[in-house]
C-alpha cells in the first residue's frame, strides 16, 4: 500500500480567479490555488464550446504539475453572441461595446470543467450551457453599470452575482453557478465519484 492510499488527495484549483475561488469555497474550505499559465489563444475555426473544454483541460493539466495525490480543477468560460466569441473586455470602451451589442439579445455562455485525478491520470469533463437574455439597455445604463462594477475581467462584460443581474430579462440554465465561472453541480458529482464526501 502506497502513502497515497492513506492520505486524502489535495484539492487544487487551477486558476487564480477570485470568482472561481469564492465558488469553490461553497464545496471545500481547504484547497490550493495554482496559476496554470495557459495560452488562451483560440485555434483557427475553433467553436466556442470546444474552445472552453480544450482550455479547461489544459488548465487542469498545467496546474497538476508537481502534484501526485491531488484532484485538480480546470475551468474556462466562453461567451458567444451570434457565433462570435466575446472575450474579456479589458477596457471600459470594449465593455460598453460588448453590452451595447448584447442589448435585447441572447448571449450563450459555455462553461467547461475538467477534474484531473493525479492518482490515476483520469480526466472527468463537463460543459455547461447558459443562455442569457439581455434587456434593451440604454447607453446611460451601460455606462453607469460599467463605471460602478468595472467588469473588465469578465466574459460578456458583467458580473451576474452582483449588479449585472439587473441587465437581464432572463437566465436559462441548469446550474446557476456555471454562469459565474464554475459549474458546482457537475463538480460536486465529480468529486463524490473521486471519493470526496459531499455534503
Secondary structure, 3 states (H helix, E strand, C coil): CCHHHCCCCEEEECCCCHHHHHHHCCCCCCCEECCCCCCCCCCCCCCHHHHHHHHHHHHHHHHCCCCCCEEEEEEEEEEEECCEEECECCCHHHHHHHHHHHCCCEEEEEEEEEEEECCCCEEEEEEEEEEEEECCCCHHHHHHHHHHHCCCCCECCCCCCCHHHHHEEEEECCCHHHHHCCCHHHHHHHHHHCCCCCC
